[in-house]
């Protein structure tokens, strides 16, 4: 009746082993480290940089515990913060000879002390939030006026192209705030221009006013379109920030919208505010321009003459000068995707671009008019432009799909695609709030949070052991297993633990022990009703299960609602809360019954249960066969 088959015990043993393995990395703590990452998108961090760092540290007598290349950064781990600070200075001197134009970012960081063999099986510690790990917090204000101005300029450019394509004569197209003004001479032209705006640009509303001897058509962006522009600008900025920060290897950055025009950025583990600003400042702007093919430009490239009027000089990745025209053909706003690939005929590495409708139309016109000429793709970072590639236009390119090829390796094609995908900001931003949380404050928060969970567990365990005796001990073990599995799942999911998450963990203890209380009280009821100890155990678990399921499902629904509609710390609380409910159902019912079956299940002549005092109604003492005390 109360016996588990072998496969159920196998599940319990496997769950415990997995729980121990994936919880273990969280107890090793973090060590001070120095992280080296690229300060420019065109500069890579590879094994050559790793060797330079290793040589610089060895020359200064510093020996890191671990020095390796992880993703796009080199990380050196040390024992003490003093070694960390010394190593930072040494590495900066070795890698950054010119402080005005740094090629790398050398930042302080914290990394896990977890052994390599645990990392090899995917057992990594949970990420810690800003309040537990320390780090930097920024609030950025997005310049929505600039975004709207940029959109209005785009509409003005589109209207010039459309009027030219439709052969509609006009006296000029200009922008006034969020309104595009078109000057025409007669009513027939005014009607044609108005119909063009209504048919081709539904986000604009057209009105006309007299303008001297002619008319002025005012195309104003509709209010709903303005809101859409603002929302898209905010989302594009968030995506671009996320891409840039992720490339630098910052663990679990938090990038969230706050209000209509603000973005919150949190970088856990980064203690250097200046370097964090540098990371945010790396957000690039992408531009496509034609290369100046004149003889004066050739001379400027060779360094024998000045840069021609209407042109600018930039360097490519090989430090070769390229003279480009000032007129911008396309920007990163027109690029929707960039992927590496191979040419179908020559099998050379290529970069395949996908443009939006506006970009495709402009690109088709430009390539038709400039076959045989070079076109440069320039990436601007912190005001400095660098030519990513400058291919020759072989033929007219339509359809919005562009293939860039020529003297590229597979690695270069991948890097170029990554740079182009990074995109540009839809609107400028400025930092309006910043603060740093030191690692000591984070450690204090961790200590207080752990103490709250541990002392809560101790208090619950003491009550359960006194009130339910041996069944209370089993409930305490099940509760400990619940915490173990909760930590293991959070580690496997690589979730970010914050103070609200620790609060949810403490709440999970109370929710989990409630299930054991229901089971134990149900067993007592069966004993009071005269059931044998074995029958009472069986009936207690079977009947209590339905109540436990109902209560946990309703609590889970509330947790899922917090997860779906909450944000920030509320979602962090909800994640831990929901996982805690699921693990509590496993530990309180499946695991605890396994222990009870293992202890009592093989006793055929069981006379009593150690479940505390079974209170009996007056006159019915003879019906109960259980009493307070230990089991026989």
N, C-alpha and C positions, 0 to 999 in steps of 0.2 A: 504493500500500500504506500509506504513512505520510502521508496527506494528510487534513486535516479539510475538510468542506464549509463553505461560507460561513456557514451558520446556526449552526454550532458556535462559530465565532469570534465571531459576533454575540452569542451567549450569554455568552461570556467577557468581551467588551467591556462589555455591559450589567451583568454582575455586578460588574466592577471599578468602573464609574461609580456604581452604587448603593452599593457598599462605601465608596467615597471620600466620597460625599455624606453618608451616615448616620454615618460615623465622624468626620467633620470637626467637628461640634459639641462633641465631647469634648475638643478641644484648646484651646478658648477659655477654659476655666476658669470660675470663679465670682466674682461681685462681691458686696460687702457691700450689704445692702438693708434697708429697713424695710417691714414688712408690717402693714397695718391691717385688722383683721377685727372682726366683731361680737362684743360681750361678752354680748349677750342675743339669744335666738332671735327675738324680735319686732322687732329692729332690723336694718334692711338696710344693706348696703354697696353704694352705687350711684354714679351719676355725680355726684350732689350731694356725696357724701363726697369723691370724687376732686377736685372743684373746690375744696373746702375745704382739702384737703391741698396742692394746687398753690398756692393763694393764701398759705397759711401759709409754705411753703418759699420762695416768691418774696419775701415780706416780710422774711425773714431772710437773704436773699442766697444761699440754697442752690439750686443748680441740679442736679437729678438727671439722670443719663444717660438713664434711661428712667423714665417714670411712667405706669402704666396700670392698668386694672381687669381683674383675672384671676379669673374665677369669682366667689367670694364675698369677695374681698379686694382691697385696693389695694396695689400694690407700687411702691416707689421705689428705683431702683438708683443707687449712688454709686461713686465711684472709690476712696475710701479709708475705712477704718474710722472715722477722726475725723469725716468728713462724715456717716457713718451715725449715730454717736452724737449729734451735734448735731441732725440731722434728727429723731431719735426724740424728743428733748426738745421741739423746736418743735411737732411733730405732737401730742404728748400735751397740751401747753398749749392747742392750738387745738381739739381734739376732746373732751377730758376736763376740763371745768371742775370737776366734783365727783369727787375721787379716791376717795371712799367708795362711790360708786355709778357706776362707769365704764360708759359705753355702748359703748365700743370697746376692743379689745385692740391695743396698739401693741407689736410684737415685732421683735427683730432676726432677720434671716434671710440666707440666701445664695441668689442666683439666677444663672442661667447668663448668660455674656456672649455667647452665640451670636447671630449676626446675625439680623435679622428675616426675611430672605429664606429662610434655612434653616428657621426655625420655620414659615414659610408652607407649605413642602412637607412638613411633618411630621417634619423632621430635628431631633430633640431629643437632648440628651446623656443618657447613662445616669444613673439615680439612684445616688447614692453612699450606702452604709450608714453607720451611726453611727461605725464605726471609721475611715472614710475622710473623711467630711464634717464630723464633729463634731456635737454635739447633746446632748440630754438623755435619760437613761435612768431609768425608774421601775419599781419592783416594787410592786404593790398587793396587799394582803391582803383577800380577800373575807370578810365576816362571815357565815359559814355558819349560825351560830346564829340570826342575824336572819332569814335566808332560811327556815329551818325554822319559826321562830316565825310568820313571815308566812303560811306555808303552813298551819300548824295553825289560825291565826285564820281563814283562808279556809274550811277544813273546818268549823269551828265555825259560821260564818255560813251555809254551805250546809246544815248539819244543821238549824239553826233554821228555815230556809225550807222544807225538806222536811217536817219534823215539822208545821209549820203547814199545808202543803198537804194532808197526809194526815190532818189532824185528830187527831194523836196528842198527847195531853196529857202534859206533862212539868213537872218542878219546876225547870227551868233548865238551860242549856247553858253550860259553862265550859271553859276550856283550862288544862291543867296540863302544862307542857313540851310534848312532842310528842304528848300525849294529849288527846282531847276527852271530857269527862265529861258524861253526860246522867242527870239524876235523875228517876226514875219511882216511882209509888206501888205498883203491883201487877205480878204476873208476866205478865199478858196484855199490858199496855202494854210491859213489858220485851221480850217476844217480838216484838211489832210493831216496836219501835225497832231491835232487833237485825237483824230481817229487812230493814228499810229500809237499814241500814248495809251489810249483806252484798250486797244487790241493787244499790244505787245508787253505793256508794263502795268499789270492790274494792281500793283501795290502803290501806284501813283493816282492822284485825283487831279484832273486838269480844269483850270479856270482861265478865262481870258480877260484882259483889260486893254483899253486903248493905250497906245504908246506913240505919241506924236502923229505922224502920218500913217503909221502902221499899227500893229497889234503886238501884245506881249502875252505868250501862253505860259502860265505858271503851273508847273507840275509839282505838286506837294506830296511828300510821303504820307500815307495814311497812318493814323494813330496805331492801329493794330500791327501795321508793318514796322513802325518804329519800335514797338515792344518786341517784336520778333527779332529785329536787328540787335537789340540790347541783349536778349537772351542768347542769341547765337554768338555774340561777341564774348559773353561771359563763359559760355561752354567751350569755345575755341581756345580761349586763354587758359582755362583749366586743363584741357587736354594737352596743350603745348607745354605747360608747366610740368605736368605729370610725366610726359615723355622725357623732358630734359633732366628732371630729378632722378627718374628711374635709371637713365643712362649713367648716372654718377654713383649708383650702387647704394643710395641711402635706403636703409631698411624701413619698409612700411611707412612711407611719408603719408601725411594726412593732408588732402587738398579738398576743401569743402567750400561751397557757396554760402555766403551769409548775406541775407538781404538781396537787394536788386543789383548792386554794383560792387560787392566786396567778395574777396576770396581769402579764406584762412588757409595758411600753409604751416604745417608742423613737421619738423625734421627731428625725430627722436635720435638721440645719440650724438648729434652734432653740437659741440660746445662752442665753436668759434662763430660768433655772429657775423663777423666780416666775411668769412668764407661762405657762410650760408647766403649772404647777400650776393656774393659772387656767383653762386649756383643759380640763384633766381635771375641774375643779370645776364646769364648765358642765353636766354631765350632769343632766338635768331629771327631775322627777317630775310626772306628769300626773294630775289629779283632776277628776272631774265632781261638781258640787254643785248643789243647787237655789238659785235666787235668792230672797232674802227679800222677799216682796211686801207686808209690813205697812207701815202708815203711819209707824211709827217708823223702819223701814229707809229709806223715802222721804226722811224728814227727814235721816237720816244721809248719804244720797247727796248731798243738797243742801248739807250742811254746817251744818244748823240744829239738829242734835240728836245725841245719842250713838248709838253702834252698839248695837243691841238685844242682850240676853243670848242666847247660843247662836248668834251670827252673827259674821262677820268682814268687814272692808272690804278690797277689792282694787281696783286700777286696771286699766282696759282699755288697748288700744293707743292710744286717743285721750286718755288721761289722765283718763277719766271714772270716777268711783267706782261700784263695784258691791258691794252688800251681799249676801253669800251665807251660807247656813247652814253650820255647822261639820261637820255630818254628811256624810261622803263617800259618794256613791252608787256610783261606779266609779273605778278607777284605770287607769293606762296598761297595767297587766298584762292587763287584759281586752280591750285593743284589738289586733287582729291586722293591720289595714291601714287606710290612709287615703289616698284618691286624689282629685284635683280632677276636677270634671265639670260638667255643665250640667243644669238642670232640664228635664225632657221637655216641660213645658207652657209655662213662662214663658221658657225658655232663659237663665235667670239662672245665673251661676257658683255652683257648689255644692261642698261637700266631702263625699265619700261614705265613711262609716266602716263597717268590718266588725268585729263583736265576737265573742268566743268564746262557747261555750255558756252559761257562767255569766253573762257580761256581757249576753247577749241576753235571758236570763230576767229578770235584775234590771231591765234597761232597759224591758222590756215592762211590768213591774209599775209602775215609776215613771211612765212616760208615760201609762199608763191612769189613774193616780190624780191626775195633775197637768196635764191638758189645759188649755191657755190660759195656763199659767205659764211662766216663763223658767228655763232650765237653763244654768249657766255651766260652761265648760271652762277650767280654770285650770292654768297651767304654772308649776311651782316650780323656780327656779334659785338655788342658793346661799342657800336659806332665804327667798327673796323670791318671792311669788306674783304672777302677772299673768294677767288674764282674756284668753284668746285670742279667745273668742267667747261670746255669751250669747243663743242663739236662743230663740224661743217655741215651746213644744210644741203642735203643731197637732192631733195625734191620737195614739192608741195606736200604738206602733211595735214590731212583733215581727219575728222572723226573723233578728235580729242585724245587719241592714243599716240604717244610719242616714244620713239626708241632712240636712246643715246648709246653710241658704241664708239670704239676706236681706242686702241692701246690701253685697255683696262684689264687688270687681273680680276679673278673672281672675287677676291677679298675687297678690291677697290670698288667693284660694282655693288657689293653688299653695303660697304660703308657709304657710298654715294646715295644709294637708295634710302638708307637710314637717315642721312642728313636732310634729304629732300622731304621725307615723310614728317620730319619734326615740325615743319610748317613755320608759321609766323604768328605773332600776336595780332589779334583782330583790333585791339585798342591798347594804348599805353597804360601802364599801371605805376603806382607809387606806393611805397610802404608807409602806412599811417600809424602802425602799431607794431612794436616788437619787444620781446622779452626773452630772457634765457632762464631755464630751470637747470640748476647745477646738479651733477650726479649725486652729491651728498643729500640734497633735498629729496631726490628720487629714491635713494636708498632708505631714507627715513620713512617715506610713504610706503615703500615695500614692507619694511619692518612692522609698521603699524597695521598694515593690511593683513599680513601673515599672522600677527598676534591675534587679531580679531577672529580670524578663521580658526586658528588652533585653539584658543581659549573657548570659543563657541563649541568646538568639537569636544573638548574636555568636559565642559559643563553638561552637554547632552549625554556624553558617555557615562558620566557619574550618575546622573539621574536614571538612565536606562538600566544600568547595572544594579542599582539599589532597588528599583521598583520592579524590574522584570527578572532579576537574577541571571541565570544562565542564558535565557532568551534575550536579556538585555545585552549580554556580552556578544551574542551573535549579531544583534542589531548594530552594536558599535563597530564590529568588524565589517559588516555590510556598508555602514556609513563611511568608513575609511576607504573601502574599495570604491565607493561612489566618487569620493574626492580624487582618488587615483585615476579612475577612468576619465573623469572630467578634465583633469590636467592633461592626460594623454591625448584626448581628442582635440583639445585646444592646440596642443603642440603639433599634432599631425596636420591640422588645418592651417597651421602657422598664423593663428589668430593674434590680434593685438590685445594684450591685457592692460586694462586701465583700472583706476580706482573704482569706478562704477562696476567693472567686471568682478573685482574682488568682493564688492558688496553683493553682487548677484551670487557669487560662490557661497558666501555666508548664508544668504537666503536659501540656497539650494540645500544646505544641511537641514534646515527646519522642514522644508518640503519633503526631503527624503526620509527623515525619521518619522514623519507622520504616517507613511505607509507601514513601517514596522509596528507602530503603535496600533494601527488598525488590525494588523495580523495578530499581534499578541492578545489584544482584547477579544478578538473573535475566538481565539483558542480558549481563553478563559470562559467565554460564554458557553462554548461546547462542553467544557468540563463541568460547569455549573448545571448544565442540562443533563448530566449523567453519562456523557460519552466517555469511552475509554481514551487513554492518552494518545494512542496511535490514531484513533478515529478523530479525536479533537484536532490533532496536528493537520491531518488531511483536510478536514472540513474547514478549519480555520483559514488555511491558505486558499482553498478553492472559493470560499464565500467572500473572503476579503478582496480577492482579485478584482471583482467587478466594481466594487466601491473605489478601489485604488485607481483602476483604469478611468472611471468617470471623472474623478477629482483631478487626475493628472491631465486628462484631455482638455478639460475646461481651463486649467491653468496654462496649458500649452497654447491654447487659442489666444489667451490674453498676451502671452509672450510673442506669438507670431504677429499679433496686431502691433505691438511695440516695434518689432523688427521691420514691419512693412511701412509703417507711417512715421516712425521716429527717425531721428538723425543724430549723428555725433555720438555723444556719450550714452544716449538712450539706446541706440542700436547695439553698442558694446555691452550694455547691461542685458539687453534682450537675447543676444547670442549665447552668453554664458547661462542665462536663465533657462533657455530652451534646451540646450545640451544637458544641463543639470537635471532637468525633468526626465529626459530619456535615460540617462545613466542611473537615476534613482530607481526607475522601474525595473531595470536589470538587476541592480544590487539588492534592492529591498525584497524583491519577490524571487527571482530566479537564483541568485547567489545565496541569499540567506536560507532558502529552503534546501539548497544543496548541503549547507553546513548542518542544518537540523536533521536531514535524512542521513547524513554521514554519521551523526552522533547517536540518534535515536532509532534510525530506520531498521537496524538489524536486531533490535531487542524484541524478542517475541513476547516476553512476559513483563512488559513495562508497566509498573505500578503507579508511577507519579512523574510529574514534570517539574523542573526547576523554573517556574514562571512567576514566582512571587505569590503573594496571598490571593487565593481565589475566594472572593467574597461570596458567601452563600446566603440565600434567603432564609429567614428564620423558619425552623421546622424542617428544612430540606438538607440538613447537614449530611444525612446518610446517603444522599444522592451523589455526592462528589467523591471521587476517588483520588483527587489530587490535593496536595497540601504544600505549605511553604517548606522550602528546604531544597536540598540537592537531589538529583535523580539517583535512582538505585542502579 
